Structures are given as structure tokens and as C-alpha cells.
Amino acid sequence: MEPLQTLPPPSQLSHSALSFLDHKFPTATVLADSPNFVSELQIQCSELDRAISELTRRLGAGLAAYASFSGEIHSLFDGVNNKLHELSATCSSSIVPDGGRGEGDGKGFREELATLAKEVARLETVRVYAETALKLDTLVGDIEDAVSYTMSKNIRKHSFDENSGDMRLFAIKKLKMAEEILTSITNIHPQWRHLVSAVDHRVDRALAILRPQAIADHRSLLASLGWPPPLSAFTSSNSDARIGNQVLNPLQSMQADHKLKYTENFLALCNLQELQRKRKSRQLVGHDREVALRQPLWAIEELVNPLSLATQKHFSKWIDKPEFIFTLVYKITRDYVDSVDEMLQPLVDEAKVVGYSCREEWISSMVTSLSTYLAKEIFPSYITQLDEESLTGVQSSARISWLHLIDLMIAFDKRIISMVENSGILLSLDDDILQRISSLSVFCDRPDWLDLWAEIELGDTLGKLKPDIENENNWKKKIESVVLSSGTDDHKSPLVSSAFVRHLASVVERCRSLPSVTLRSKFLRLVGVPIIRKFFDSILIRCQEAEGLTALTDNDALIKVAISVNAAHYFESVLKEWSEDVFFLEMGVDDDDKVELPSNTNRDSEGLPESSNRVIFDDEIKKLEEFRTEWVEKIAVVILRGFDARSREYLKNKKQWQKIEEGWTVSKTLIEALDYLQGKMSVVEDGLNSRDFVGVWRSLAAGIDRLFFNGILLSNAKFHNGGVERFGSDLDVLFGVFGAWCLRPEGFFPNINDGLKLLKMDEKRVQECMTGGKRWLKGNGIRHLSASEAEKILKNRVFTS
């Protein structure tokens, strides 16, 4: 090693050199290490010499490339010059005084001129291409040099951060210029895709180095500023919002020089992200760019990531106490959201990063960090417990813990949404925003977990409903004061239907917190639809039991069926009212996203009707409607059958219409049937809701009308004057029974009412009717009988004095 030389006097040294020596040799004791230090400086000088040699080589290569381009351009212009000379000679030789040139020579000249014009245009395109390629090569070379410089500075221990930062800003500036040229090429010269691809390849390599460096520098700067703050500031402070806002943000207490350095670093990171966004936007033309372009703000992520790592040390202790995890995350989010927005939003605006709010990014990044931890640590732990439970068959608290975790997530999301809405940064919350501020977004990436949640939720709900279903009192007691917006009918619904509605409403409310329409629709089909089917099975089984035991002949069986019909009517009304809500309308069933549900073994072999593609519960509503219609008709048929059995003698006695029965306003053989009818209808009226009761008595009226019309009027019985009067009295009593439920009961017995009108006509009008046909019948108010039926009735009319 060469002997050490003595330093010149301090007056001959620069200020930077003196500062450097003072930093390295603060005391006389460290002078002994000076030989090692000199060796280190010599190594660094050698590295710098090699870097200068490499840069000199690259500069030479660039100049050579430039010279090559210049030579090509020169040769191209020489070719153009020669072509122009040839054109001039051709024009001179083609001009003759007498116009002796033929038409063929003129045509050849025009073709040659057009060819020459195309060649000139091609050469102009080549010139523009060469200039653009040279300009891009120069820009990319500057970018690569700047990236190489910043990388070498970061490798060495003794570097000047200011120079690295300046070179990074220089590189970003050149990147923006290159991107503007590439965007122009893409719009004007799309055929130059190979040039664009080559430049993109080199720029991508530079960005692959530049972005990690910028992020690493930003992280080290944050660490030097005291970020993240100690968690004791959150865990020990009061949970009250006013006290929580007093937690100090280290970024607000920065000194002037640190603040300037952080601002420059923040802006560089934002500019780099905006540049990346523009590149992706250009590269993804013709594709779904919104999904690919929307990324979290990098600078905010770098604030959240160290906080997330610090909190996870506590989270690992709270796996069995997840409420502590949600409380801490919410408190950190709330305490810093205002200060982050106040300090960083102006910087984001200055960097011209489009479509970003620091407040929203802070909240969504904190929620995303929580969701990530839940997906990696909490849910797998709970799933392991569930698997162990299924293997051992021993009931544990795993399902309870799972539902408790879901409750915590829903409560947390509601508080976060409230924070967002109160901030005034959003007018509406669409699915994309909800997924970024919802902890339940873990189910977006793991639909199998949603299936598991639905299975646990359904089992828990059905378990809670089982005692309500088995309690007979819940089927006897009615819900009091139930008024739905769809109507004011007294549904007379049993308490069990209220229990089903209450639990189904709870499922719907939990479903509302899911951040996606697809997830909400799937969850309701997996949980809500089976609950409705369980309700349907319960009322169907009770009706079938009543029908199987007594064929609905006794009053208890009728009441049991009526109660089930009331429950179905109330449940159907609730579902229809819900279906008018936008929440359900937007979940129209999609054929591509249907969930296969197990077939119902308690029903007939027929499956559910095909989806109407309108509202998610449409199929279930239709099934309940069909159930009510079917059992209302069965009630009417049972009563009609009993009425028929008790009026059999009345119908068979044809001679009774030849005379009047003195002292009786109604035939004695009809009294029992009318009494049975009135008694059964009284029972049904008391037990059945008003709307379905209307269906019962109208169906029954139509049945009695057909029974009397076919059994009496069309039975060839001879009607004398007294018989007509007697038949009219019987019908008045019958109409009186139905008069309690309508103003004109005879209107619901059209056939026998029109038949009675025919029987009451005098002999002259009977003759007119026999000859007038259908037109005469309609003109005289007989609208429900055909001409042949009227003729048959009138032929049996016997006029007596």
C-alpha cells in the first residue's frame, strides 16, 4: 500500500469535505482506522470509475445508433432527390408542341406520378417513425440511467438522499414524456405496435426497479418519523370519540425539513401510481379497465401496512376474543381519519391522482387489512374447530363462535358505513365501494365459506323455530293488531307464522350487510328459501293430518285447516310486501347463478315452478298462493258434500213441486241441509281470514247453484204454480244465508236464479220465449242459460188455475 499523504490545511478544503471528515473522525481515537477507511474510499472510487466507463460505453453506443439513423435518413432523402430528378426529366420529355404524345403515354405518366407520391408518403412515415424511435430511445435511455443511478446510490452506504430523490423525480418526468408519446402512437399509428411493445418492455423493467425503491425509501422515511405510533396510545385511551380524536398523529408533528422530504416522497409515489394507471389504461383499451385500474392509493397503504403488522401481534392473542380485534381496528381508523385527510388530501390533489379520497382510502385500507387477517387467521381456526366437531361428533361451541364472529363483523361494518356516510365523501354506496369498506368482503373470494355460514345460519334458525312449531298453543293463539301496507285485512294468523317471519326477517337483515348483490342473493336462496319451505311443510303437514283423520268432516279439522290457510295468507302478504323493496328487486333470480336446493320429500313429486326471473321469493309466493287456493277449495267441497248428503231427499222428491206446503216458509226436507250449511259456515267464518272466507262462500255458492240447477230444474220435474212458489220460498231462505256476506246473494246463483225467473213467467211469455230463442232470453234478463236449457225448463212448467 502506498504511504499515506498528509491532508492539506483546513483552509484549502471545501465545506462539504470538512463536514465529511468531522463526521468520520469525531475524536482522535478513531484515527487509527484511517487506513481501512482509505481502502474503502479507494474501492468506491474504483466502482465509480467502472460506472463512468459503462456510461461512456452506453453514450458511445447511443451516438453510434444516432449516426446510423442519420445515415439511413440521408440515404432515404438521396433516393427522394433522385426520384424527383427522374420526375422532372419525364415531365420535360413528355411536353411536345403538337401534342404528339398518345393517350397511353399520359396514362403511364399519371400512374408513375401516383407511385411516386406513395413513395414520398412512405418515406415521410419512415422519417417520422425514425425520429419517434430515436426520441423514445433517448427517453428510455435517460430513464434507465436514472434508475441505475438511484439503485447504485441505494447499494452504497454513503449516499446523498437528495441526489437519489432528484434522480427519481427526473426518471418519473421522463416516464411521463415517454408515456405521452406512446399514447399518441397508439391513437395515431396503431400499426406501430412492435415499437410500442419494445418500449413498454424496457419501461416495465425500469418500473420494476423504480417502484420498489420508491416504496422502500418511503417506508424508511416513515420509520424515521416515528410511524407507526405506539399502540398504547389507542389501547389505553378512552373509547369516547372526543377523547379518541386527541391521539397525536406523528405526521402532524414533523419538523420543516422532514415535512418537505415527506411531501416530496409522497408526491413521487403518487406520481408514479398515476403514471402506472395511465399506462394500464392505454394497454387495456377494449377491455374491462375499471376493475384493473382501481387500486388502493400506495402512499396510504404504506401508512396502514406497518400499523397492521403492529396490531397483529395483539390479534394473535385475541383469536378467542375477536371483539377486541374489531374494537382496536375501529378505534385506529376513527382516530386518524381526520388528520390523514387534512394533511394528505391536498398532496393527492397536487399530484393530480384522479378519483382518490384520502379519507376513503384510509378507511378502506384499514378494513382490508382486517379482512386479510380474518381470512388468514381467524376463519381457518374456526373451520378447523368445525372439522374436528364433524369428525368426533361431539357438539362444541364452534358454530356459536362462528355466528358470534359474523355478528361482530356486521356490527363493525355498520359502524364503518356510518363513519363514511357522516364524512360526506359519498352520496351513495355501490357494491364496489361496499366491498372495500366491509369486513364481510372475505366471502367474495371464498364462496365456500359463504356456503358454510349459510349452513350454520340455517341450522341455528331451524333449531330456534323447532320449539315454536311443536308448541300447539302457537297454532291456536292469533297475532294481534297486524296491519301490513298491502292491506288492512284481519289475517287471523297464528303466532307460529309470526315466529317464522321474525326469524326470516333476521336472516334478511344479516344478509343486507353482504357487500355484493350476488352474495346477498345466494345467501337468501341458501337460508331464506329453506326457511319458507319449512314453513310450507309445517302448514301442509297439519292440513294433511286433519284431512287424513276425519276427511275434514268435524269442526276441529276445519279450524285446523283454516289456521294453516291464515298462516299461509299472512306469510304470503309479508313476502309480497318485502318484494316491493329495491333490496329484493335488485336480486332478480339469474339462471346462471341458481343454487341447487334439495328436493322436498314432504311434498308431492312435483317440483317448484320455474323461476319467474322477477323477485327472489316469487316461486315461494306462488306456492303459497296455490296452497291457499287448494285448501280453500277443499273446505268448500267438504261443506258442499255435506250439504248434498243432507239435501238428497229434497232433490229426489219431484212431486213436491206440484203443490204448495201449507204453513211452511221452507221445505221441511231442506231445513237440515240449510242448518248444516249455516253451522259450518259460521265455524269457517270465525276461523278463516276474511279474504279466503270470500273464496269459500263463493265457491260453495257456485257448487249449490250447479247442484240445484241439475238436480231440480233439469231433472224433468213438473212445476205447478204452487211448486214455483214453494221453490221461490226455498231459494229466498238459501239466499238469506248468503246475504250475511254480500248485498245481492242471488247474483252468485246465476243458473237457479235465471231458472226461477223462467218459472215465474206467465203462459204468454213462455210461448214468446219458446219461439224467441237466445236473443229473447238476453233481452229479458236471462243471460246464464242456453236456449236448450230454457226450453227444457219451460216444457216442465204446468199452468194451473
Disulfide bonds with the S-S distance in Angstrom:
none
